[in-house]
Amino acid sequence: MSDTKTLHRVIRRLAGWSVWSFFTEVRVVGAENVPKDGPIIVTATHHNMILDPAILSSYFPHRRVLNYWSKASLFTNPVLAYILHSSGNIPVDRKSKDRQVLLQGTFDTLARGEAVALFPEGTSYTEPRIMQVKDGAAWAALEYTKWADEHGLDGPGVKVIPAAIVYTNKSKYRSDVIMEFGQPISMSEYKEEFLGVESTRRTAVKRLTRAIEGQLVETTINAPDWETLYIARMARDLLWEKERSIDLNDFVAVSQTLVDLFSTKDVTADYNSVRRHLLEYYSLLQSTHLTNSVLASLHLPATLSPTRPTPLPSRLFTLSILIRDTLAVLIRLPIFFLPLLLHLPVYIIGRRAARLSEHEEETQAQNKVVVSLLLLLLIYPATFWILWAVLSYSSTGALVAALAVWAFAYYHTRLVNDNYVHLKRVVAAWQVLVGVWAPKRWDLSLAALAQYKTPHIPAESPWIERKRSSTLSLPAQATEPPVNFGRTRPAWGRIMRHVLRARGEAVRAIASFFAQLVTQGDGKEVVASLHLARRFGWVEEVETASEGSESSADEKIETKGYRRISEVIAFLKSKGAKIPVLEQEEIEGHWDVALSSEEGTPTPSDSGDGDESLVWVPSNVEME
């Protein structure tokens, strides 16, 4: 067996390059909670089958080697056993009912002071929250503690390190990842109970599992249903219009705060209307593959408001935006051309690979990463050999060729973000131009538009045990809408006016929503996740009767968390939220919707309610 884990280090390096090239940043939070040495069991969230272990291994603090569980039957062949051991795999005999036999490989690894990484959810899945945390990691930690005592092992005991992997946009190229490590969990609190009789052993395991689950919930984003998660995402994108304007250290707390806010039913009089407007805008963006940040970056003028009958200047201005952004791309192209040309096959084939799993968000990114890695393993060596051949296969030529390939790869990754943003702006400007210039009769009818006003809901994972689904720190779960399959992507010119109208309605809705929150004063509270309530608000223990029971003996204690509305708003603003407010006068620099008709006169149904307009309030300015 290889003690140096040579193959693991090679695989980790390749995985690290892939992650580095696909994501803009992997932010590691809580690295100080990971011991530099000694036995540890890392319990990580698992929402992407391939990327999760790649990110965890590549960016794990102190460059510690992680060992993962594999079927013991795979180790019967000596050659395959060497490969598996060298790549950081531990044999687990799942057929054995004796946990000491089942976990012997894990015990040997921990006894050497190494790290074992497990995914206690049992499978990777796409859900709006953590659905289950199984007991395997808790059994492994406590059984090792017992085994170490029986064998008289000295040194530090095993610690469990919860690790949350959160994607800002799971399937999108150049998005970000937050990997946060929780507080180490010592076995001292559970050891005595576990060493008792069988019933107390199981109680200790369940308590440890709940402790692991609690930390994973605190460091991830959990919504009661897909609709609420989508609404919170849309609100976040409207309050932080610029991409990456939220500090990644605050991303989870901000997102969970918005999830909680939109989980508090009837918090305002227009609660249902606000949710509907945000969800419709989110769905239309999803259907057109646009983002709010790209639309906001176009700086379309207020003359595109439906209350302003000036169609021709609006259209010409949109054309000028397209020309401006096209020139910006062309200016950057000479510097970026060679790296782009080299990586062009990766973009094309990677995009096609993602379409193979269009309705499986967790699979899209890993398809892109795996296909890209395989292509680059062909493209880079081929480029090296071609350059070396041009340089007559000399030793100096080999060095120059290697440096050239490295430079292509490095500068492509360094330059791609800025060029990618400008390219998306050009595409968005073209889509807006087509939508504004096209005759209004080309617009989709309301009946045809209806299918695009409901977001795609991923199918339920068949590997999730619904009866064991986690409910830590979450409000009651709402009924989810049906899964939507089979709809085609709409034509730009036919849907763009609807998208811009939906954007204006969504901004107006969220402005009205926060205005109503402010008028309710400090006495109003909203539901909060328990960990945020303990940090910013308060928790209460409430007696609730079991459903269908009239006996007080059947009552149970339920812990609920709350935060003051004023504190929630102050928290969001302190993190950079730009909350729109309704004003009576038009303020230059913000636009509602592009509804210019051929004659320049909007229809009554398009013009919205009232004559109020919107103005951005900086995050350091008090709301009116």
N, C-alpha and C positions, 0 to 999 in steps of 0.2 A: 504494500500500500504506500502511496506517496504522501509524505508528511508536508511537502511544500505546496501541495495543491496547484501544481504547475498549470494544468488545463483550466482550472478555475480562474487563475489570474489572466490567462490568455482570453478566455471567454468574457471575463469582466472588462478587460480592456476594449474588446470589440463592442461589447454592449454599451460601454461608456461613450465610445465614439458615436454610436448610433443615437443614443439619447442626447448627446451634446449637439448633434447636427439637427435633430428633429425639434427639440424644445429650445426656447430662448434661454430659460433659466430653470435650474432645479434648486430651490431655496431650502436649505436644511435648517430646521428650527429645533432647539433643544438638544444639540449635539453634546452639551455638557452632561446630559443625563445618561450617556452611554459610557460605561467603564472602558478604560483602555485595555484591560486584561481581565481574566477571570471568566468563569462560566456564565453565559447569559442565554436566555431564550427570547428572541425577538418575535413579537406577535404583530404582524402587519395586516392592514386592510388589503382587500384583494378585489379590485374592480377592473383589472386588465391582466389577462392571463400571462402574457409574455413581458409586458413593460414593467409590471410591478416588481418581479424579481430582478429585472435588469437595472431598474432605478435603485432599488434597495441595495443591491450588491455594489453598484458602481459608485454610489455616493454615501456609503455607510461610513460613519465617523471612524477616525483612526485607521482607516483602510483595513479593518478587520475582515478576515475571510469568513463568509457565511456558509453554513452547511444546511442543506435542504433534505427533507424526507423523500425516499424513493422506495418502490416495492422491493422487498427482500429477494424475490424470485429473479430479479434482474442481475443479481450479484453471483449467480451460480457459475457463470462462465468467467474464468480467471481474467481473460483479456478485457471483457466488458466491465468486470468488477474493478480492475485497475483504472479504467477510464472514468467510471462513476466516482470512485474515491478521489481521484485526482481532480475531478471537476467539482468536488464539494458536495457529494451526495451521501446520505446515511441510509443503510438498509433498515426497513421497518417491516416486520412480519405481521401483516394485518390479519392473517388467519389465526394467529395465536390468541387465546383468551387470557393467557398469563401476561400481564402488563410488564413484568420484569423481562420476559423474553421478547415481547413486542418492542420494547424500548431499549434493548441492550446496546444497540448501535448509538443511540442518543446518549446513553449513560457514558459510554467510552469517550465520545466526543467531548462532552461536558467535563469529564474527569481530566482531560488534557487542557482544560481552561479555554476551550474554543467557544465559538458562538453558533447557535442553532437558530435558523429562521423558519417560522411557521406562519401559515395563514389560517387563523382560527375560524374564519367564516366558512371554511370547508370547500369553497369553490369561488371562481370569479363570476361576477354578475353585474348587470346594470340595473340598479334600483335607485329610488330617490333617497334612500337612507340605508343604514346598516340594518340588515334584516335578521341576521343570526350570528351568534358567536358560540362555537361549540366548545366542549370541555377538553379536547385533546391536549391543548397547550398546558392547561392547569394540571391534568393528570401527569404529563411529562415532567413538569417542574417539581411537583410534590413527590412523585415516585422516585425521581433522582435524589431528592433530599433524603428520603428514607433509605435508598440504596447507598448513598454516601455515608450515612451514619452507620449502617451495617458493616461497611468496609473500612471504617475508621479513617476516612479521607480528611485531611486537614485543609486549611485555606478557606477562602471566602465561599459562601454558599451560592447557589444559583440565584440569579435575579431575572425577573421577567421585565422586558422593555417593550411597552406598547409603541407601535409606529403607525402613523396615519399618512397615507399617500393620497394627496388631493390634487386633482387636475383642474386648472382654470377653465380649460375646454378640452375635454378628453380626446376628441378625435381630430383637433385642428393642428395643422403645421405651425410651428413657431409659437405655440402657446407656452404656458409655464406650469411648473409642478411645485407643490409645497410638500416636503416630507418632514413631519414633526414627530419627535420622540417624546413620549410622556415620562412621568416620574418612575424610576425603577421600583418594582414591587418585590419586596423581600418576602421570603417564605416563613420568617419568624412568627408572623401573625397567624399562620395557618398550620404550622408544623405540628403543634401539640394536638390539635383537633384531628389532623389527618392520621396521626399515629395511633388513634383510638380504634374503636370498633368500626365495622363496615358502614353503619349509618352515618356516623360522624365524619368518616372519610369522605363520603359523597357530599356532605354538607360543606366541608372545607373546600372541595373541588368547585362546587357551585359558587361559593363566596369568592374564590379567586377568579373564576370566570366572569362574575359580575364586576369585579374590580377591573379586569382587563377591558371588558365591554364599556364600562363607564369612561375610561380614559380614551378609548377609540371614538366614542360618541362625542366627547368634548373637543376632539381635535379634527373632526370631520363635519361636513354639512349634511344635516338630516332634515328632511321634509316629510310631512304625513302623506303626501301624494305628489304625482308628477305635476299636476296643474300648479300647485303652490310653489314647487321648485322653479318651474318656468316663469311664473309671475315674479318671484323674487329675483331671478336672473335678469329679467327685463327691467325691473325697477333699478337694480344695481347698474345696468348699462346706461340708463337714463340719468342717474344721479352722478355717475362717473363716466362721462361720455368719451373721454380720451382713453385709448388703450393703455393698459398697465399704469393707470393713475392711482390704483390702490396698492399700497405697500403690501407685498406678499405676506409679511408677518401678520397683517391685519385682515387678510382676505377671508379666512374662515370665519372669524368673529363677525365681520361686516355681513357676510352672506347669511350666516345663521340668524343674525339680528333681523334681517329683512324677511327671512323665512318665518320667523316667529311673529313678526309684525303682520304679515299677510295670512297668518294662521289664526289670528284673533278675530273671530267672527263678529261682524257688525260693529267693528271698532269705530267706524264712521257711518254716516247716513248713506253715503254712496259707495260703501264697501264692495258690494257685488258688481256695481257698474265699473269701478276702478279695476277690479280683477278681470272683468271681461275685456276692457280696452287694452290692458297690458298683455293679456293672453292672445288676443287677436293680432296685435302688432308683433309679438314674438313669433307667432305661427307664420305670418306673412314673410317675415325675415327668414325664417327657416325654409320656406318654400322657394324663396328667390336666392338663397345663399348669400344674402347681404348681411351686414352688421350695422347696428346703430352707430358705432364709433366711426365707421367709414362714411355713412350718410352725414353725421354731424361734422366731419372734417371737410366736407365740401363747402361749408359756409354759404349755403344758398340764401338769397336775400329775402327780406320780408315781403317783397313784391310778389312772391309766390303764394301769399296768403289768399284764401278764397274770398276774402272781403276786399281785395284790391284788384280791380279789373284792368290789369296791365299785362296782357299775355305776351306780346312780342318782345319787350325788354326782358321778361323772365326767360323766354326761350333763348334769346341771344346771350344772356348772362350764363345760362346753363352750358351753351356751346363754348363760351369763353373759358369756363371751368374745365371742360374737356380738353381744350387746346392747351391750357396752362399745365394741367397734370400730365398730358402726353409729352409736352416739352420737358417737363421735369424728369420723366422716365428716360427720354432720349438723351438728355444731358448725362445721366448716370450710366447709360448703356455701354459706352466705350470702356469704362473701368471694369464693369461687371460682365462684359460680353464673354470673355474666354472661360471664366468659372461657370457662367450660365450655360454656355455651349457644352461644356464637359458634363454638366449635371442634368442636362435637358432630358435624356432618356429616363433618369430617375424620377423626374417630375411627372412625365407622361405616364409611365407604367405604374408608378406609385398611386397616381390618381385613379387609374383603372382598377388597381387592386382594391382600393377603398370601396369602389362601387360594387364589388362582389358581396359586400356585407353592408349595404346601404342602410338597412334598418337595424343594424347591430352596432351601436356607438362604440362599445368596448373593443370590437374587432377591427374597426376602421384604422385606428392609429397603429395597432400592432401589424396589420397588413402592410401599411405604408413603411413602417420601420424595417420589417423583415425583408420586404422586396427591395427597399433602398439599399440595405446592407449587402444583400447578395449581388445587386447590380454594381455597387461600388467596389466590391471585392473583385469584380471582373474589369471594371473601367479603369481603376487606378493602376493595377499592374500592366494592363494593355497600354495605357498612356505612358507609363514608365518605359516599357520596351520600345515603343515607337520613338520617344525622345532619345533614348539611348542609341537606337539604330541611326538616327539622324546625326548623332554626335560620334559615330564610328565605333561604338562599343568600347570607348576608352574608359579608364578608371575615373578620370575627371568628368567625362560625360555621364557616367553612372551617378556621380555625386550631384551634378547639375540637374539631371533628370529627376532624381529623388527629391531634391529641393523644389523643383518646379511643381511636381505633383503635390507635395505638402503645401506649397503656397496656394495652389488652386483650391485645395480642400479648406485651408484655413481662411483665406480671404472670401471664399464663397459663404462660409458660415458667418463671418463678420459683416459682410456687406448685404446679406440676403434680407435682413429685417427691413431696412430702409427701402430697398427696392421693392420688396413684397408689399409694403404699405402703399407705396406710390402706384404700383400696378393695380392693387385693389381699388384705389381711388379712381384710376382711369376707367376701370370696368364699371364702377358705380356711377361715375359721371356719364358714361355712355348709356347706361340703363335709364338714368334719370332723363337724359336728353331724348331718348326714344319715347319715354313715357310722356314727356311734356309736349313734344312736337307732334306726336301721333294724334290723329283725329279722335275726339272724345267718344265717338261711336264705336271705336275699336275696344274700348274698355270692357273688361269682363262684366257680365250682368251679375246682379246680386246673387242669383241662384247658382251661377257658375263659380262665383267667388267663395261660396259657403264652404266648400271642401278645403280651402286654403286657410280658413279662419280658425281651424282647430289643429293644434300641433300634433305631430306624430308622437304616440305613446309607445315606448318599447314593450314588447311582449314580456309577460311574467317568466322569470327563470324557472325551468322545471326542477332545478336542483335546490331550490329554496324550500325549507320546511316552514310553511306559512303559520302553522300552529305555534312555532317557537320564535316567531318574528319578534325582534326587539322593539320595545316601546319606551326605552329610556329617554326621558326629558322631552317627549313629544306630545302634542295635543292629539285628540282623537283623530283617527285616520278617516279621511273623506273617501267617498266612492270615486274610483278613477274612471275616466271616460274610456270608451273602447279604443282598441289599437287601430290605427289608420294605416292601411297598406294600399298600394296600387295607384296612387295618384301621380300624375305626371307633373313635371316642372312647368309652370306657366310661362307664356311668352312675356318678355320684358315690357313691350309696349302696351300689353293688355292689362297688366297688373300694377304698373309703377304708380299710377295716380292713387290707387287704393293703398299702396304701401305708404306713400307720403301722407295721405289723409290719416291713416292709422297711426302714423308717428305723431302727427299733431294732436290727435285725440288722446293718445297715450300720455304725452307730455302734459296736456291740459288736465287729464284725469289725475295724474300723480301730484300736480300742483294743487288741485282742489283737495286731494286726499290729505296732504300735509297741512294745508291751510285749516282744514277742519280739526286735525289733530291738535294744532296750536290753540285753537279757540276753546278746546275742552279743558285747558288748564292743567295744573300740576296734580289734580286729584284723580285723574284718569290713569289706569294702568293697562298694560297689554300682557298677554301670555308670553312667557320666556322659557327657553331651555333651562334646565336646572342649573347647569354650570354657569351660564350667563347671569341667571337670577342671583346666584350666590355671590357673583363678582360685582354686579351692578345694581341689583335690586334686593328682593327678599323671597323666601320660600314659605309656604304654608302647608300644614298637614290637614287634609280635609277628610272627614268620614263620608264614605260613599257606600250605599247599599248595593248588594249584588242584584243584577238584573232579574226581575220577576220575583224578588224576595221582599217580604214585609217585616221580617224579623230583624231586630237590632243586632242579633248575634251574627248575622251574615254580613254586617258592615265591615268594610276594610278601610285602612288608612292609605290615602293617596297623597303624594307630595306634589305640589304644583308651584311653579315659579312665576314671578311677575316682575315687571320693570315699569317705572314711571314713563309716560309718554315724553315728557320734557327731557328726561335723561336719555332716552333713545334718540331723539332728534339731535341733542347736543353731541352724543356719541358719533352719530353718522357724520355730522358736520366737522367734528374734530378729525375724522379720518379722510376729509377732503370732499365730502358730498356737496354738490352744487344743486340745491333744492330750488326748483322753479316756483315762482309765486305769480298769482294773477294780478295784473295791473290794468288800469283803464286806458293807458296810452301805449301806442305801439313803440317798441324799442328796437332800434336798428341792430341787426346782428343775429336776430333769431327768426326762424321761419316756421310756419305751421305746416301747410300742405300745399302741394302743387296741383291745383285743380283748374288751371287756365283752360277755358274752352276755346273753340275756334273763334267765337265772337268776343271772348274776354269777359263774359258775364257768368259768374257761378250760379248754379242752380240753388234754390232754397235749401234743399236737402244736403247740399255739400258745404254750406257756409257755416255750419256749426251753431252752437247756442250762444247768443249774445255777441257783444263786440269786444270782449276782453281779449287781451293778448298776453304774451309771456315775456318775462325778463329773467335772466339768470341772477341769482343772489350769490355772491362769493361765500365760501364756507366760513369765513371769519366775520360775516355780517349777520346780525340778528334778523330773523324772519319777522315780517310784519304781521 
